[in-house]
């Protein structure tokens, strides 16, 4: 979700060598652990919950970067959950490393996105590349619903404050409408995963639509796909 053009037009791609893998042909037969802290569609169980992600074929074809990394729930404090992504990408032009920390506020409506800290560093065409940005969303952006019945929709209106490389903050208004558009089996590296498509349309902020798995959270978007999940 946005900030990736700033950081080399890429999305972080976490990888995880251990964890519950979904075998090809199965659609939901791995241990999902205890009930999620942020709703059944977030996948968050507690500190240590992790996702392995890899770039989609479409992403690699468009940008020429391949890579992997790890997305891990590093902290749970009251209603706040921090998910940290660390990724490494390589291509013909060079490489870059990316780190991102997302803060979610969890309540009865599930997970609200309230802050994102992103930084990157690498080399492209013999030149150093890198940048950093912080965004906050007030009062929050509902990105993982408590329930996700097909046909359900919700609207968010919030303020986005963005700071690039420690400069002056930029403040703007944003409005998003999210709809659970369909349910389908997605063929990702983790296997065949039954997921629901949350289509998102926004003004004032960039966003990707996402496929979510009940009890497991993220499955796929335009740039990333699930490789493995560890509750």
C-alpha positions as CSV (number, residue, x, y, z in Angstrom):
1,X,0.0,0.0,0.0
2,X,1.8,3.1,-1.3
3,X,5.2,4.3,-0.3
4,X,6.7,1.8,-2.6
5,X,7.3,4.3,-5.5
6,X,9.3,6.3,-3.0
7,X,11.4,3.2,-2.2
8,X,12.3,1.9,-5.7
9,X,8.7,1.2,-6.9
10,X,8.7,-2.0,-4.9
11,X,6.7,-3.7,-2.2
12,X,8.5,-5.6,0.6
13,X,8.6,-9.3,0.1
14,X,9.0,-11.3,3.4
15,X,10.3,-14.8,3.3
16,X,10.2,-17.4,6.1
17,X,12.0,-20.7,6.0
18,X,9.9,-22.3,8.7
19,X,6.3,-22.3,9.5
20,X,3.0,-23.9,8.5
21,X,3.0,-24.4,4.8
22,X,-0.2,-25.0,2.7
23,X,0.4,-27.9,0.4
24,X,-0.7,-27.7,-3.2
25,X,-4.2,-28.8,-3.7
26,X,-5.3,-28.1,-0.1
27,X,-7.4,-25.1,0.8
28,X,-7.2,-24.7,4.5
29,X,-5.8,-27.6,6.5
30,X,-3.0,-26.1,8.6
31,X,-2.9,-25.2,12.3
32,X,-4.3,-21.7,12.7
33,X,-3.4,-21.4,16.4
34,X,-5.4,-19.4,19.0
35,X,-8.2,-17.0,18.0
36,X,-6.7,-13.9,16.3
37,X,-6.1,-10.8,18.2
38,X,-7.2,-8.6,15.3
39,X,-10.0,-10.6,13.8
40,X,-10.2,-13.8,11.8
41,X,-9.0,-12.1,8.6
42,X,-5.9,-10.5,10.0
43,X,-3.9,-13.7,10.8
44,X,-2.3,-12.1,13.8
45,X,-2.0,-14.5,16.7
46,X,0.6,-12.8,18.8
47,X,4.3,-12.1,18.8
48,X,6.0,-14.4,16.4
49,X,3.2,-14.8,13.9
50,X,4.9,-14.6,10.5
51,X,4.3,-14.7,6.8
52,X,6.7,-15.7,4.0
53,X,6.0,-13.7,0.9
54,X,7.5,-13.6,-2.6
55,X,7.0,-11.3,-5.6
56,X,4.3,-12.3,-8.1
57,X,5.3,-13.1,-11.7
58,X,3.6,-9.9,-12.8
59,X,5.7,-7.8,-10.3
60,X,9.0,-9.4,-11.5
61,X,8.0,-8.9,-15.1
62,X,7.1,-5.2,-14.6
63,X,10.0,-4.1,-12.3
64,X,12.8,-6.6,-12.8
65,X,13.4,-7.2,-9.1
66,X,13.2,-10.6,-7.4
67,X,13.6,-11.1,-3.7
68,X,12.3,-12.3,-0.4
69,X,12.0,-11.4,3.3
70,X,10.1,-11.9,6.5
71,X,7.0,-10.3,7.9
72,X,6.7,-10.9,11.7
73,X,4.5,-9.6,14.5
74,X,7.2,-8.2,16.7
75,X,5.1,-6.6,19.4
76,X,1.6,-6.7,20.9
77,X,0.8,-4.0,23.5
78,X,-2.8,-3.6,24.5
79,X,-4.8,-2.7,21.3
80,X,-1.6,-2.0,19.3
81,X,0.1,-4.6,17.1
82,X,3.4,-4.0,15.2
83,X,4.2,-6.0,12.1
84,X,7.8,-5.7,10.8
85,X,8.8,-6.6,7.3
86,X,12.4,-7.1,6.3
87,X,13.2,-7.8,2.6
88,X,16.1,-8.0,0.2
89,X,15.6,-7.5,-3.6
90,X,18.0,-8.0,-6.5
91,X,17.9,-7.3,-10.2
92,X,20.2,-6.6,-13.2
93,X,20.6,-3.0,-12.1
94,X,21.6,-3.8,-8.5
95,X,19.9,-4.6,-5.2
96,X,18.2,-3.0,-2.2
97,X,17.2,-3.8,1.3
98,X,13.9,-2.7,2.7
99,X,12.5,-2.4,6.2
100,X,8.9,-1.5,7.1
101,X,7.1,-1.4,10.4
102,X,3.3,-1.2,10.4
103,X,1.3,-0.4,13.5
104,X,-2.3,-1.7,13.7
105,X,-4.9,-0.8,16.3
106,X,-7.1,-3.8,17.0
107,X,-10.7,-3.4,18.4
108,X,-14.1,-4.9,17.8
109,X,-14.0,-3.8,14.1
110,X,-10.7,-5.7,13.7
111,X,-7.4,-4.1,12.5
112,X,-7.1,-0.4,11.8
113,X,-3.8,0.8,10.1
114,X,-2.5,3.8,12.1
115,X,1.2,4.2,11.2
116,X,3.8,3.0,8.7
117,X,7.6,3.5,8.9
118,X,9.5,2.5,5.8
119,X,13.2,2.8,4.8
120,X,15.3,1.4,2.0
121,X,19.0,1.3,1.0
122,X,20.8,-0.3,-1.9
123,X,22.5,0.2,-5.3
124,X,21.1,0.7,-8.8
125,X,23.1,1.4,-11.9
126,X,26.2,2.0,-9.8
127,X,24.6,4.6,-7.6
128,X,23.4,4.4,-4.1
129,X,19.6,4.5,-3.6
130,X,17.6,4.9,-0.5
131,X,15.0,6.9,1.4
132,X,12.8,6.8,4.4
133,X,9.2,7.8,5.1
134,X,6.7,7.8,7.9
135,X,2.9,7.9,7.4
136,X,0.2,8.1,10.0
137,X,-3.6,7.6,9.5
138,X,-5.9,9.4,11.9
139,X,-8.2,8.1,13.3
140,X,-7.2,4.9,11.4
141,X,-7.8,2.9,8.2
142,X,-9.8,-0.4,8.5
143,X,-7.6,-2.8,6.6
144,X,-8.5,-6.2,8.2
145,X,-12.3,-6.6,8.9
146,X,-13.7,-8.6,11.8
147,X,-16.0,-10.4,9.3
148,X,-15.6,-10.6,5.5
149,X,-18.9,-11.9,4.1
150,X,-19.0,-11.6,0.3
151,X,-20.8,-8.4,-0.6
152,X,-20.0,-6.6,2.6
153,X,-18.5,-3.1,2.3
154,X,-17.3,-0.3,4.5
155,X,-16.1,3.3,4.1
156,X,-13.2,5.1,5.8
157,X,-12.5,8.8,6.0
158,X,-9.2,9.8,7.6
159,X,-6.2,12.1,7.5
160,X,-2.9,11.1,6.1
161,X,0.3,12.7,7.4
162,X,3.5,11.9,5.4
163,X,7.1,12.8,6.2
164,X,9.8,12.0,3.7
165,X,13.5,11.8,4.8
166,X,12.8,13.9,7.9
167,X,11.4,16.8,6.0
168,X,8.3,18.8,6.7
169,X,5.2,16.7,7.1
170,X,2.5,16.8,4.4
171,X,-1.1,16.5,5.6
172,X,-4.0,15.4,3.4
173,X,-7.5,13.9,3.5
174,X,-8.3,10.4,2.2
175,X,-11.4,8.5,1.6
176,X,-11.7,4.7,0.9
177,X,-14.4,2.3,0.1
178,X,-13.6,-1.4,0.6
179,X,-15.8,-4.3,-0.7
180,X,-15.5,-8.0,-0.2
181,X,-16.0,-8.8,-3.9
182,X,-15.6,-12.6,-4.2
183,X,-14.3,-15.8,-2.8
184,X,-12.0,-18.0,-4.9
185,X,-9.1,-20.4,-4.7
186,X,-5.8,-18.6,-5.4
187,X,-2.8,-20.5,-6.7
188,X,0.1,-19.0,-4.8
189,X,3.5,-20.4,-3.8
190,X,2.0,-21.7,-0.6
191,X,-0.4,-23.9,-2.6
192,X,-4.1,-23.5,-3.5
193,X,-5.6,-21.1,-1.0
194,X,-9.3,-20.4,-0.5
195,X,-9.4,-16.6,0.0
196,X,-11.7,-13.6,-0.3
197,X,-10.9,-10.6,-2.5
198,X,-11.2,-7.2,-0.7
199,X,-11.4,-4.6,-3.5
200,X,-10.4,-1.1,-2.3
201,X,-11.0,2.2,-4.1
202,X,-9.5,5.4,-2.6
203,X,-9.0,9.1,-3.2
204,X,-6.1,10.9,-1.5
205,X,-4.0,7.8,-0.9
206,X,-2.6,4.9,-2.9
207,X,-3.8,1.4,-2.2
208,X,-3.8,-2.2,-3.5
209,X,-6.7,-4.6,-3.3
210,X,-5.9,-7.8,-1.4
211,X,-6.9,-11.4,-1.0
212,X,-7.3,-12.6,2.6
213,X,-7.6,-16.0,4.1
214,X,-9.8,-16.6,7.1
215,X,-7.6,-17.4,10.2
216,X,-4.4,-16.7,8.1
217,X,-4.7,-13.1,6.8
218,X,-2.7,-12.0,3.8
219,X,-2.6,-14.3,0.7
220,X,-2.0,-12.1,-2.3
221,X,-2.1,-8.7,-3.9
222,X,-0.8,-7.3,-7.2
223,X,2.8,-7.5,-6.1
224,X,3.1,-10.2,-3.4
225,X,2.0,-13.8,-2.8
226,X,2.0,-16.0,0.2
227,X,4.8,-18.7,0.5
228,X,4.2,-19.9,4.1
229,X,2.4,-18.8,7.3
230,X,3.3,-19.4,10.9
231,X,0.7,-18.8,13.6
